């Protein structure tokens, strides 16, 4: 007689084996990155003016892009979460386009929009987007805002609408109910979405390269610095910069996991 528990153990054992192999694969990839670097090389790169420029540009552009992504994503996500109107499926699909488009294609589309289509009008107004740091912000915002919308929508979906209705019956205005009830109840999900949005903006390369260009010490973010120095054979600078980006990603993921764990406990 066959033992059903044996089949069950073998079945779930294959799950554990697959998970273990995947974790080991990712771990060895990270270890491999560190094997081509050492502390002295890393410290030497960290002292270079080019690295200082790249990390400063990356931080201020990604924070700015994330801020404007949040400003746009909050109302859009709330509308998608709370209302079922004609055309909502089209609207929801449209905001997903930057997620499914290859970043280079997004960059070409942005380049055409801010170049041949409306570039002259913007330049006359004193706004230069193409091949400027502002272009970096625009590209990062474009690729990051759909992630903010999706994350925020999920957070709002987790808020019981009855709580909002109760707040309205107690005299709160729609804005008051949103900021005093909805936002606090969705706080953990919103923070998680904020972190993921910033992480996406932080690592953006393709759209940035097309719209802002790849210019050393002008539009050189950390991702661009890795590409530039790999292309000229400066492996030490590229790998050291990649390690810094890895540490930033790990910190962001730790923050995200911590926030999500607290939300689950609540």
MILUMZA-436576 format. One record per residue: residue in one letter; x, y, z of N, C-alpha, C in turn. Coordinates in nm, 4 decimals, padded with zeros to 6 digits. Example, Ala and Ser with C-alpha at 12.3 -4.5 7.8 and 13.67 -1.06 7.14 Angstrom:
<bakes>
A,01.3190,-00.5690,00.7800,01.2300,-00.4500,00.7800,01.3200,-00.3300,00.7800
S,01.2850,-00.2250,00.7080,01.3670,-00.1060,00.7140,01.2900,00.0030,00.7870
</bakes>
This chain:
<bakes>
X,00.0852,-00.1204,00.0000,00.0000,00.0000,00.0000,00.0884,00.1249,00.0000
X,00.0566,00.2158,-00.0898,00.1371,00.3372,-00.1018,00.1083,00.4329,00.0137
X,00.2120,00.4985,00.0555,00.1998,00.5925,00.1673,00.1717,00.7323,00.1112
X,00.0519,00.7897,00.1344,00.0206,00.9233,00.0814,00.1073,01.0316,00.1425
X,00.1505,01.0096,00.2672,00.2359,01.1099,00.3313,00.3715,01.1197,00.2628
X,00.4186,01.0045,00.2079,00.5461,01.0056,00.1370,00.5377,01.0915,00.0118
X,00.4275,01.0783,-00.0627,00.4078,01.1618,-00.1815,00.4015,01.3093,-00.1440
X,00.3324,01.3357,-00.0334,00.3212,01.4746,00.0119,00.4581,01.5306,00.0494
X,00.5375,01.4493,00.1186,00.6706,01.4948,00.1593,00.7600,01.5181,00.0382
X,00.7511,01.4303,-00.0611,00.8310,01.4479,-00.1822,00.7889,01.5713,-00.2590
X,00.6571,01.5943,-00.2623,00.6042,01.7102,-00.3356,00.6544,01.8399,-00.2737
X,00.6368,01.8547,-00.1423,00.6805,01.9775,-00.0767,00.8320,01.9824,-00.0619
X,00.8955,01.8664,-00.0625,01.0409,01.8648,-00.0620,01.0974,01.9262,-00.1886
X,01.0297,01.9045,-00.3034,01.0737,01.9674,-00.4287,01.0589,02.1191,-00.4210
X,00.9577,02.1662,-00.3483,00.9405,02.3102,-00.3288,01.0598,02.3676,-00.2523
X,01.0972,02.2979,-00.1434,01.2097,02.3438,-00.0625,01.3391,02.3420,-00.1424
X,01.3564,02.2383,-00.2242,01.4774,02.2282,-00.3058,01.4864,02.3436,-00.4043
X,01.3747,02.3738,-00.4711,01.3720,02.4853,-00.5666,01.4020,02.6172,-00.4979
X,01.3411,02.6397,-00.3819,01.3632,02.7636,-00.3079,01.5082,02.7761,-00.2636
X,01.5649,02.6665,-00.2159,01.7038,02.6686,-00.1701,01.7998,02.6986,-00.2844
X,01.7769,02.6340,-00.3990,01.8632,02.6573,-00.5145,01.8541,02.8021,-00.5616
X,01.7343,02.8582,-00.5585,01.7167,02.9968,-00.6015,01.7909,03.0922,-00.5083
X,01.7762,03.0701,-00.3782,01.8445,03.1554,-00.2806,01.9959,03.1444,-00.2964
X,02.0464,03.0232,-00.3153,02.1900,03.0039,-00.3333,02.2401,03.0720,-00.4606
X,02.1600,03.0659,-00.5663,02.1974,03.1305,-00.6919,02.2121,03.2806,-00.6736
X,02.1119,03.3427,-00.6093,02.1180,03.4866,-00.5839,02.2353,03.5201,-00.4923
X,02.2588,03.4351,-00.3921,02.3671,03.4602,-00.2974,02.5028,03.4559,-00.3667
X,02.5217,03.3591,-00.4540,02.6490,03.3465,-00.5245,02.6703,03.4616,-00.6229
X,02.5617,03.5124,-00.6803,02.5736,03.6290,-00.7682,02.6266,03.7489,-00.6897
X,02.5714,03.7709,-00.5698,02.6161,03.8823,-00.4860,02.7602,03.8607,-00.4402
X,02.7914,03.7374,-00.3991,02.9284,03.7072,-00.3560,03.0263,03.7286,-00.4710
X,02.9845,03.6887,-00.5916,03.0697,03.7072,-00.7081,03.1028,03.8528,-00.7330
X,03.0075,03.9409,-00.7054,03.0325,04.0841,-00.7218,03.1398,04.1315,-00.6250
X,03.1357,04.0807,-00.5025,03.2330,04.1230,-00.4015,03.3723,04.0634,-00.4257
X,03.3790,03.9494,-00.4935,03.5094,03.8881,-00.5168,03.5963,03.9702,-00.6113
X,03.5358,04.0572,-00.6898,03.6118,04.1417,-00.7819,03.6398,04.2789,-00.7222
X,03.6238,04.2903,-00.5908,03.6483,04.4182,-00.5246,03.7120,04.3911,-00.3893
X,03.7686,04.4939,-00.3321,03.8193,04.4866,-00.1954,03.7969,04.6222,-00.1295
X,03.8209,04.6292,00.0006,03.7920,04.7506,00.0751,03.8749,04.8682,00.0264
X,04.0010,04.8437,-00.0045,04.0869,04.9522,-00.0515,04.0389,05.0104,-00.1829
X,04.0007,04.9215,-00.2762,03.9508,04.9678,-00.4051,03.8202,05.0445,-00.3890
X,03.7339,04.9923,-00.3019,03.6053,05.0577,-00.2795,03.6243,05.1961,-00.2190
X,03.7102,05.2083,-00.1181,03.7356,05.3380,-00.0547,03.7989,05.4363,-00.1527
X,03.8865,05.3835,-00.2411,03.9481,05.4698,-00.3411,03.8469,05.5289,-00.4366
X,03.7500,05.4484,-00.4779,03.6446,05.4978,-00.5681,03.5542,05.5969,-00.4956
X,03.5248,05.5693,-00.3693,03.4355,05.6567,-00.2929,03.4932,05.7973,-00.2749
X,03.6240,05.8111,-00.2887,03.6881,05.9424,-00.2724,03.6910,06.0223,-00.4026
X,03.6556,05.9607,-00.5131,03.6669,06.0288,-00.6418,03.5541,06.1303,-00.6625
X,03.5853,06.2466,-00.7195,03.4824,06.3491,-00.7455,03.3691,06.2981,-00.8343
X,03.4030,06.2102,-00.9285,03.2988,06.1579,-01.0168,03.1938,06.0799,-00.9386
X,03.2394,06.0014,-00.8417,03.1449,05.9259,-00.7592,03.0601,06.0203,-00.6750
X,03.1239,06.1225,-00.6179,03.0495,06.2196,-00.5374,02.9403,06.2865,-00.6212
X,02.9746,06.3229,-00.7445,02.8759,06.3860,-00.8318,02.7617,06.2895,-00.8613
X,02.7962,06.1647,-00.8939,02.6953,06.0666,-00.9336,02.5979,06.0369,-00.8203
X,02.6497,06.0199,-00.6995,02.5597,05.9844,-00.5900,02.4741,06.1043,-00.5479
X,02.5310,06.2257,-00.5523,02.4503,06.3441,-00.5199,02.3390,06.3639,-00.6221
X,02.3738,06.3498,-00.7509,02.2724,06.3661,-00.8553,02.1650,06.2590,-00.8438
X,02.2067,06.1364,-00.8172,02.1106,06.0265,-00.8044,02.0151,06.0493,-00.6892
X,02.0686,06.0927,-00.5757,01.9845,06.1113,-00.4577,01.8841,06.2239,-00.4766
X,01.9299,06.3408,-00.5252,01.8353,06.4523,-00.5334,01.7347,06.4324,-00.6472
X,01.7764,06.3725,-00.7569,01.6812,06.3492,-00.8657,01.5793,06.2421,-00.8288
X,01.6257,06.1348,-00.7643,01.5328,06.0266,-00.7287,01.4354,06.0703,-00.6201
X,01.4831,06.1491,-00.5240,01.3925,06.2002,-00.4203,01.2902,06.2959,-00.4808
X,01.3350,06.3830,-00.5698,01.2425,06.4755,-00.6366,01.1404,06.4006,-00.7203
X,01.1875,06.3021,-00.7977,01.0968,06.2223,-00.8803,00.9970,06.1464,-00.7949
X,01.0433,06.0930,-00.6822,00.9541,06.0193,-00.5929,00.8489,06.1120,-00.5322
X,00.8900,06.2319,-00.4939,00.7954,06.3282,-00.4378,00.6819,06.3572,-00.5359
X,00.7170,06.3877,-00.6593,00.6138,06.4190,-00.7578,00.5339,06.2951,-00.7979
X,00.5967,06.1783,-00.7904,00.5231,06.0547,-00.8158,00.4154,06.0337,-00.7097
X,00.4492,06.0627,-00.5852,00.3525,06.0496,-00.4755,00.2396,06.1508,-00.4914
X,00.2736,06.2732,-00.5281,00.1724,06.3781,-00.5479,00.0698,06.3357,-00.6526
X,00.1158,06.2726,-00.7585,00.0265,06.2283,-00.8659,-00.0429,06.0976,-00.8291
X,00.0313,06.0067,-00.7650,-00.0194,05.8715,-00.7409,-00.1305,05.8671,-00.6366
X,-00.1234,05.9505,-00.5342,-00.2247,05.9463,-00.4279,-00.3663,05.9669,-00.4822
X,-00.3939,06.0754,-00.5559,-00.5306,06.0914,-00.6082,-00.5671,05.9860,-00.7115
X,-00.4732,05.9500,-00.7990,-00.5028,05.8490,-00.9020,-00.5344,05.7137,-00.8382
X,-00.4549,05.6747,-00.7398,-00.4764,05.5462,-00.6736,-00.6095,05.5448,-00.5993
X,-00.6453,05.6564,-00.5372,-00.7717,05.6626,-00.4636,-00.8907,05.6520,-00.5585
X,-00.8818,05.7193,-00.6705,-00.9897,05.7115,-00.7703,-01.0052,05.5691,-00.8216
X,-00.8931,05.5045,-00.8535,-00.8982,05.3670,-00.9034,-00.9497,05.2697,-00.7982
X,-00.9232,05.2992,-00.6713,-00.9650,05.2105,-00.5636,-01.1123,05.2270,-00.5275
X,-01.1623,05.3493,-00.5359,-01.2955,05.3767,-00.4823,-01.4061,05.3898,-00.5862
X,-01.3723,05.4175,-00.7106,-01.4766,05.4466,-00.8088,-01.4757,05.3455,-00.9222
X,-01.5949,05.3120,-00.9696,-01.6132,05.2224,-01.0832,-01.6926,05.2966,-01.1904
X,-01.6235,05.3754,-01.2693,-01.6860,05.4575,-01.3715,-01.6492,05.4059,-01.5095
X,-01.7289,05.4413,-01.6119,-01.6941,05.4010,-01.7482,-01.5557,05.4535,-01.7870
X,-01.4769,05.3683,-01.8468,-01.3430,05.4090,-01.8886,-01.2353,05.3828,-01.7857
X,-01.2724,05.3328,-01.6668,-01.1738,05.3095,-01.5617,-01.0739,05.2004,-01.6012
X,-01.1224,05.0996,-01.6749,-01.0331,04.9926,-01.7175,-00.9259,05.0486,-01.8114
X,-00.9689,05.1380,-01.9009,-00.8735,05.2008,-01.9923,-00.7732,05.2866,-01.9156
X,-00.8231,05.3617,-01.8181,-00.7358,05.4473,-01.7374,-00.6368,05.3633,-01.6584
X,-00.6854,05.2545,-01.5987,-00.5999,05.1666,-01.5206,-00.4927,05.1024,-01.6092
X,-00.5324,05.0645,-01.7305,-00.4374,05.0046,-01.8238,-00.3339,05.1065,-01.8703
X,-00.3791,05.2278,-01.8923,-00.2902,05.3323,-01.9437,-00.1782,05.3641,-01.8453
X,-00.2106,05.3697,-01.7162,-00.1075,05.4028,-01.6172,-00.0097,05.2870,-01.5958
X,-00.0460,05.1682,-01.6475,00.0449,05.0536,-01.6371,00.1470,05.0487,-01.7501
X,00.1277,05.1292,-01.8536,00.2132,05.1196,-01.9723,00.3618,05.1345,-01.9399
X,00.4023,05.2320,-01.8572,00.5465,05.2419,-01.8282,00.6051,05.1181,-01.7611
X,00.5202,05.0351,-01.6981,00.5698,04.9139,-01.6333,00.6064,04.8089,-01.7382
X,00.5230,04.7953,-01.8406,00.5440,04.6902,-01.9403,00.6346,04.7352,-02.0548
X,00.6470,04.8666,-02.0739,00.7352,04.9154,-02.1805,00.8814,04.8972,-02.1423
X,00.9663,04.8536,-02.2348,01.1111,04.8559,-02.2068,01.1549,04.9991,-02.1772
X,01.2426,05.0192,-02.0793,01.2842,05.1553,-02.0430,01.3369,05.2368,-02.1607
X,01.4064,05.1720,-02.2542,01.4578,05.2454,-02.3699,01.3439,05.2992,-02.4559
X,01.2363,05.2214,-02.4681,01.1200,05.2670,-02.5450,01.0537,05.3847,-02.4737
X,01.0437,05.3751,-02.3413,00.9900,05.4875,-02.2643,01.0747,05.6118,-02.2859
X,01.2072,05.5924,-02.2880,01.2976,05.7052,-02.3090,01.2799,05.7674,-02.4458
X,01.2613,05.6855,-02.5488,01.2389,05.7392,-02.6839,01.1096,05.8190,-02.6884
X,01.0042,05.7650,-02.6277,00.8763,05.8359,-02.6246,00.8889,05.9702,-02.5530
X,00.9594,05.9718,-02.4403,00.9810,06.0969,-02.3678,01.0655,06.1946,-02.4489
X,01.1652,06.1417,-02.5188,01.2526,06.2261,-02.5996,01.1747,06.2942,-02.7118
X,01.0841,06.2211,-02.7740,01.0011,06.2794,-02.8801,00.9059,06.3837,-02.8221
X,00.8468,06.3518,-02.7053,00.7510,06.4436,-02.6436,00.8174,06.5747,-02.6045
X,00.9331,06.5651,-02.5382,01.0018,06.6854,-02.4918,01.1006,06.7410,-02.5941
X,01.1072,06.6775,-02.7104,01.1926,06.7254,-02.8184,01.1117,06.7838,-02.9317
X,01.0870,06.7058,-03.0373,01.0153,06.7583,-03.1542,00.8749,06.8107,-03.1254
X,00.8024,06.7454,-03.0341,00.6630,06.7857,-03.0122,00.6503,06.9173,-02.9358
X,00.7076,06.9241,-02.8175,00.6885,07.0419,-02.7319,00.8192,07.1036,-02.6845
X,00.9314,07.0572,-02.7378,01.0608,07.1068,-02.6922,01.0799,07.2555,-02.7125
X,01.0434,07.3061,-02.8306,01.0633,07.4482,-02.8602,00.9822,07.5364,-02.7661
X,00.8574,07.4980,-02.7418,00.7728,07.5772,-02.6519,00.8291,07.5790,-02.5105
X,00.8795,07.4650,-02.4660,00.9362,07.4584,-02.3311,01.0638,07.5408,-02.3199
X,01.1477,07.5355,-02.4241,01.2718,07.6142,-02.4229,01.2401,07.7632,-02.4192
X,01.1385,07.8061,-02.4933,01.0982,07.9472,-02.4918,01.0500,07.9890,-02.3535
X,00.9926,07.8914,-02.2809,00.9463,07.9204,-02.1447,01.0586,07.9066,-02.0426
X,01.1791,07.8754,-02.0909,01.2934,07.8628,-02.0016,01.3083,07.7275,-01.9367
X,01.2406,07.6270,-01.9915,01.2457,07.4913,-01.9352,01.3173,07.3995,-02.0336
X,01.4307,07.3486,-01.9918,01.5073,07.2561,-02.0761,01.5059,07.1174,-02.0102
X,01.4520,07.0221,-02.0823,01.4383,06.8866,-02.0292,01.5383,06.7912,-02.0922
X,01.5510,06.7970,-02.2234,01.6359,06.7027,-02.2958,01.7828,06.7286,-02.2647
X,01.8534,06.6205,-02.2294,01.9974,06.6241,-02.2000,02.0328,06.7182,-02.0847
X,01.9456,06.7211,-01.9838,01.9705,06.8018,-01.8640,01.9355,06.7189,-01.7399
X,01.9797,06.7623,-01.6213,01.9398,06.6931,-01.4981,01.7880,06.6890,-01.4790
X,01.7179,06.7911,-01.5289,01.5719,06.7876,-01.5214,01.5176,06.6688,-01.5991
X,01.5824,06.6357,-01.7092,01.5432,06.5179,-01.7853,01.5587,06.3901,-01.7049
X,01.6598,06.3856,-01.6183,01.6776,06.2697,-01.5299,01.5569,06.2561,-01.4380
X,01.5137,06.3672,-01.3803,01.3978,06.3660,-01.2903,01.2733,06.3195,-01.3640
X,01.2517,06.3733,-01.4834,01.1327,06.3382,-01.5618,01.1327,06.1892,-01.5960
X,01.2475,06.1370,-01.6388,01.2567,05.9951,-01.6741,01.2327,05.9069,-01.5522
X,01.2923,05.9428,-01.4392,01.2726,05.8646,-01.3174,01.1273,05.8697,-01.2732
X,01.0683,05.9861,-01.2820,00.9270,05.9999,-01.2445,00.8382,05.9146,-01.3336
X,00.8648,05.9155,-01.4625,00.7803,05.8438,-01.5581,00.7788,05.6940,-01.5313
X,00.8948,05.6372,-01.5022,00.9009,05.4926,-01.4812,00.8583,05.4527,-01.3399
X,00.8628,05.5469,-01.2449,00.8335,05.5135,-01.1055,00.6881,05.5352,-01.0671
X,00.6207,05.6310,-01.1305,00.4856,05.6662,-01.0871,00.3860,05.5505,-01.0992
X,00.3947,05.4609,-01.1993,00.2994,05.3485,-01.2009,00.3138,05.2567,-01.0801
X,00.4368,05.2395,-01.0303,00.4578,05.1571,-00.9122,00.3934,05.2212,-00.7896
X,00.4015,05.3523,-00.7814,00.3369,05.4222,-00.6705,00.1857,05.4066,-00.6781
X,00.1305,05.4207,-00.7978,-00.0147,05.4094,-00.8140,-00.0629,05.2705,-00.7750
X,00.0049,05.1674,-00.8222,-00.0356,05.0303,-00.7921,-00.0241,05.0007,-00.6428
X,00.0845,05.0436,-00.5816,00.1045,05.0183,-00.4386,00.0027,05.0932,-00.3548
X,-00.0197,05.2190,-00.3882,-00.1149,05.3001,-00.3118,-00.2582,05.2485,-00.3299
X,-00.2900,05.2053,-00.4514,-00.4239,05.1496,-00.4762,-00.4472,05.0274,-00.3887
X,-00.3469,04.9407,-00.3805,-00.3580,04.8224,-00.2954,-00.3754,04.8618,-00.1499
X,-00.3047,04.9666,-00.1069,-00.3178,05.0133,00.0313,-00.4581,05.0666,00.0578
X,-00.5122,05.1435,-00.0354,-00.6477,05.1973,-00.0188,-00.7525,05.0869,-00.0235
X,-00.7279,04.9826,-00.1031,-00.8219,04.8695,-00.1081,-00.8331,04.8007,00.0268
X,-00.7282,04.8086,00.1068,-00.7287,04.7451,00.2382,-00.7980,04.8265,00.3465
X,-00.8429,04.9470,00.3117,-00.9121,05.0320,00.4093,-01.0624,05.0116,00.3948
X,-01.1271,04.9794,00.5050,-01.2720,04.9588,00.5049,-01.3427,05.0909,00.4733
X,-01.4235,05.0911,00.3698,-01.4934,05.2139,00.3309,-01.5899,05.2622,00.4387
X,-01.6369,05.1692,00.5207,-01.7311,05.2091,00.6259,-01.6666,05.3069,00.7233
X,-01.5356,05.2950,00.7429,-01.4661,05.3883,00.8315,-01.4714,05.5294,00.7743
X,-01.4582,05.5395,00.6431,-01.4672,05.6707,00.5786,-01.6090,05.7264,00.5903
X,-01.7083,05.6382,00.5716,-01.8482,05.6823,00.5818,-01.8822,05.7284,00.7235
X,-01.8286,05.6574,00.8213,-01.8526,05.6968,00.9609,-01.7923,05.8343,00.9871
X,-01.6723,05.8568,00.9343,-01.6079,05.9875,00.9515,-01.6922,06.0982,00.8880
X,-01.7522,06.0681,00.7739,-01.8364,06.1690,00.7088,-01.9601,06.2001,00.7922
X,-02.0196,06.0960,00.8536,-02.1380,06.1190,00.9375,-02.1028,06.1969,01.0636
X,-01.9763,06.1939,01.1032,-01.9326,06.2673,01.2224,-01.8949,06.4117,01.1904
X,-01.9128,06.4498,01.0643,-01.8899,06.5889,01.0281,-01.7637,06.6173,00.9509
X,-01.6864,06.5150,00.9203,-01.5653,06.5368,00.8425,-01.6004,06.5673,00.6964
X,-01.5253,06.6590,00.6389,-01.5384,06.6840,00.4954,-01.4723,06.5689,00.4204
X,-01.4944,06.5572,00.2878,-01.4256,06.4511,00.2121,-01.2741,06.4573,00.2285
X,-01.2196,06.5794,00.2257,-01.0751,06.5945,00.2431,-01.0340,06.5558,00.3848
X,-01.1140,06.5949,00.4824,-01.0834,06.5613,00.6211,-01.0856,06.4118,00.6448
X,-01.1846,06.3431,00.5876,-01.1931,06.1984,00.6020,-01.0745,06.1302,00.5342
X,-01.0325,06.1856,00.4236,-00.9195,06.1262,00.3508,-00.7904,06.1391,00.4310
X,-00.7633,06.2593,00.4821,-00.6368,06.2821,00.5516,-00.6384,06.2355,00.6974
X,-00.7556,06.2332,00.7613,-00.7615,06.1963,00.9022,-00.7961,06.0492,00.9247
X,-00.8545,05.9848,00.8233,-00.8968,05.8456,00.8400,-00.8286,05.7532,00.7388
X,-00.8463,05.7821,00.6098,-00.7957,05.6914,00.5066,-00.6435,05.6809,00.5088
X,-00.5765,05.7954,00.5094,-00.4298,05.7951,00.5067,-00.3705,05.7224,00.6278
X,-00.4149,05.7519,00.7514,-00.3587,05.6784,00.8660,-00.3829,05.5276,00.8596
X,-00.5013,05.4864,00.8134,-00.5307,05.3436,00.8069,-00.4497,05.2733,00.6980
X,-00.4157,05.3465,00.5929,-00.3382,05.2880,00.4824,-00.1887,05.3174,00.4960
X,-00.1472,05.3688,00.6110,-00.0108,05.4203,00.6275,00.0970,05.3184,00.5927
X,00.0849,05.1973,00.6435,00.1904,05.0974,00.6205,00.2049,05.0655,00.4719
X,00.0926,05.0466,00.4043,00.0970,05.0189,00.2611,00.1510,05.1358,00.1810
X,00.1170,05.2560,00.2240,00.1661,05.3749,00.1546,00.3174,05.3901,00.1720
X,00.3666,05.3621,00.2921,00.5112,05.3710,00.3160,00.5844,05.2662,00.2323
X,00.5285,05.1446,00.2272,00.5884,05.0405,00.1450,00.5917,05.0793,-00.0017
X,00.4822,05.1384,-00.0501,00.4785,05.1848,-00.1885,00.5763,05.2973,-00.2137
X,00.5915,05.3842,-00.1148,00.6870,05.4947,-00.1269,00.8300,05.4421,-00.1411
X,00.8634,05.3435,-00.0604,00.9983,05.2854,-00.0658,01.0231,05.2199,-00.2012
X,00.9251,05.1431,-00.2505,00.9412,05.0767,-00.3793,00.9508,05.1779,-00.4930
X,00.8753,05.2856,-00.4829,00.8803,05.3902,-00.5854,01.0174,05.4553,-00.5886
X,01.0704,05.4857,-00.4711,01.2033,05.5459,-00.4642,01.3092,05.4502,-00.5176
X,01.2959,05.3221,-00.4832,01.3916,05.2223,-00.5313,01.3892,05.2144,-00.6833
X,01.2712,05.2226,-00.7417,01.2610,05.2169,-00.8882,01.3236,05.3392,-00.9516
X,01.2997,05.4558,-00.8934,01.3599,05.5782,-00.9468,01.5112,05.5770,-00.9292
X,01.5564,05.5221,-00.8179,01.6990,05.5208,-00.7850,01.7801,05.4394,-00.8864
X,01.7224,05.3292,-00.9332,01.7964,05.2419,-01.0227,01.7677,05.2622,-01.1702
X,01.6909,05.3629,-01.2051,01.6527,05.3853,-01.3447,01.7738,05.4184,-01.4324
X,01.7771,05.3566,-01.5521,01.8864,05.3819,-01.6452,01.8386,05.4055,-01.7885
X,01.7577,05.3143,-01.8423,01.7227,05.3174,-01.9840,01.6564,05.4454,-02.0293
X,01.5459,05.4818,-01.9643,01.4745,05.6037,-02.0019,01.5598,05.7276,-01.9761
X,01.6371,05.7242,-01.8670,01.7266,05.8360,-01.8356,01.8316,05.8550,-01.9442
X,01.8879,05.7438,-01.9907,01.9916,05.7518,-02.0943,01.9382,05.8132,-02.2224
X,01.8142,05.7825,-02.2582,01.7567,05.8341,-02.3820,01.7178,05.9817,-02.3692
X,01.6565,06.0189,-02.2576,01.6053,06.1553,-02.2432,01.7126,06.2525,-02.1946
X,01.7881,06.2138,-02.0930,01.8873,06.3050,-02.0342,02.0267,06.2852,-02.0920
X,02.0463,06.1737,-02.1620,02.1773,06.1481,-02.2196,02.2730,06.0848,-02.1202
X,02.3871,06.0413,-02.1714,02.4904,05.9798,-02.0875,02.6121,06.0714,-02.0919
X,02.6111,06.1720,-02.0075,02.7170,06.2721,-02.0077,02.7858,06.2736,-01.8725
X,02.9140,06.2494,-01.8725,02.9902,06.2449,-01.7471,02.9872,06.3801,-01.6761
X,02.9617,06.3750,-01.5451,02.9607,06.4934,-01.4589,02.8536,06.5960,-01.4983
X,02.7497,06.5497,-01.5696,02.6381,06.6383,-01.6026,02.5055,06.5671,-01.5758
X,02.4845,06.4540,-01.6419,02.3642,06.3738,-01.6171,02.4045,06.2345,-01.5706
X,02.5143,06.2270,-01.4971,02.5708,06.0977,-01.4563,02.5155,06.0534,-01.3212
X,02.4135,05.9699,-01.3255,02.3639,05.9056,-01.2047,02.4506,05.7827,-01.1755
X,02.4208,05.7132,-01.0667,02.4995,05.5949,-01.0331,02.4888,05.4879,-01.1413
X,02.3670,05.4674,-01.1933,02.3493,05.3679,-01.2991,02.4272,05.4069,-01.4240
X,02.4224,05.5343,-01.4591,02.4968,05.5829,-01.5754,02.6465,05.5695,-01.5512
X,02.6907,05.5950,-01.4285,02.8329,05.5830,-01.3955,02.8815,05.4397,-01.4150
X,02.7994,05.3431,-01.3756,02.8359,05.2033,-01.3962,02.8516,05.1746,-01.5450
X,02.7552,05.2185,-01.6244,02.7601,05.1938,-01.7689,02.8797,05.2637,-01.8333
X,02.9003,05.3893,-01.7995,03.0098,05.4654,-01.8603,03.1451,05.4021,-01.8322
X,03.1673,05.3661,-01.7081,03.2985,05.3142,-01.6717,03.3191,05.1696,-01.7171
X,03.2137,05.0934,-01.7271,03.2269,04.9598,-01.7857,03.2621,04.9704,-01.9334
X,03.2028,05.0691,-02.0014,03.2250,05.0829,-02.1458,03.3687,05.1263,-02.1789
X,03.4364,05.1922,-02.0850,03.5746,05.2351,-02.1110,03.6760,05.1447,-02.0403
X,03.6267,05.0405,-01.9763,03.7173,04.9438,-01.9150,03.7594,04.9733,-01.7732
X,03.6968,05.0736,-01.7091,03.7299,05.1033,-01.5694,03.6442,05.0133,-01.4797
X,03.6855,04.8884,-01.4702,03.6065,04.7883,-01.3987,03.5986,04.8198,-01.2498
X,03.7067,04.8710,-01.1945,03.7087,04.8987,-01.0507,03.6016,04.9997,-01.0120
X,03.5933,05.1087,-01.0875,03.4934,05.2115,-01.0569,03.3526,05.1541,-01.0747
X,03.3311,05.0812,-01.1840,03.1980,05.0270,-01.2125,03.1533,04.9300,-01.1045
X,03.2416,04.8388,-01.0642,03.2042,04.7396,-00.9639,03.1841,04.8047,-00.8275
X,03.2693,04.8984,-00.7921,03.2539,04.9671,-00.6633,03.1221,05.0437,-00.6574
X,03.0877,05.1093,-00.7671,02.9600,05.1809,-00.7734,02.8433,05.0831,-00.7655
X,02.8567,04.9682,-00.8321,02.7518,04.8659,-00.8266,02.7326,04.8140,-00.6848
X,02.8430,04.7999,-00.6102,02.8333,04.7542,-00.4716,02.7603,04.8571,-00.3856
X,02.7896,04.9846,-00.4077,02.7177,05.0896,-00.3345,02.5685,05.0827,-00.3643
X,02.5333,05.0641,-00.4912,02.3922,05.0532,-00.5284,02.3283,04.9299,-00.4655
X,02.4059,04.8221,-00.4538,02.3561,04.7009,-00.3891,02.3250,04.7265,-00.2422
X,02.4145,04.7966,-00.1732,02.3905,04.8292,-00.0328,02.2661,04.9172,-00.0172
X,02.2492,05.0138,-00.1063,02.1309,05.0997,-00.1003,02.0048,05.0167,-00.1202
X,02.0091,04.9245,-00.2171,01.8935,04.8386,-00.2434,01.8613,04.7509,-00.1227
X,01.9651,04.6967,-00.0585,01.9431,04.6138,00.0595,01.8794,04.6935,00.1731
X,01.9264,04.8163,00.1928,01.8699,04.9012,00.2981,01.7228,04.9297,00.2700
X,01.6910,04.9611,00.1443,01.5523,04.9886,00.1080,01.4649,04.8650,00.1272
X,01.5170,04.7490,00.0909,01.4404,04.6254,00.1080,01.4181,04.5927,00.2548
X,01.5187,04.6183,00.3381,01.5025,04.5943,00.4824,01.3937,04.6849,00.5384
X,01.3940,04.8115,00.4965,01.2895,04.9046,00.5411,01.1529,04.8555,00.4960
X,01.1441,04.8135,00.3685,01.0165,04.7663,00.3144,00.9674,04.6427,00.3888
X,01.0549,04.5451,00.4111,01.0150,04.4229,00.4802,00.9712,04.4525,00.6232
X,01.0407,04.5453,00.6885,01.0046,04.5817,00.8257,00.8664,04.6436,00.8316
X,00.8394,04.7333,00.7370,00.7080,04.7987,00.7329,00.5986,04.6967,00.7050
X,00.6229,04.6071,00.6092,00.5228,04.5072,00.5737,00.4978,04.4091,00.6877
X,00.6037,04.3755,00.7618,00.5867,04.2836,00.8749,00.5017,04.3464,00.9843
X,00.5246,04.4743,01.0091,00.4427,04.5439,01.1092,00.2980,04.5483,01.0661
X,00.2738,04.5669,00.9345,00.1370,04.5728,00.8840,00.0670,04.4393,00.9022
X,00.1392,04.3278,00.8785,00.0816,04.1955,00.8939,00.0469,04.1683,01.0397
X,00.1362,04.2124,01.1313,00.1106,04.1914,01.2740,-00.0124,04.2673,01.3198
X,-00.0296,04.3884,01.2650,-00.1465,04.4671,01.3022,-00.2740,04.4013,01.2502
</bakes>
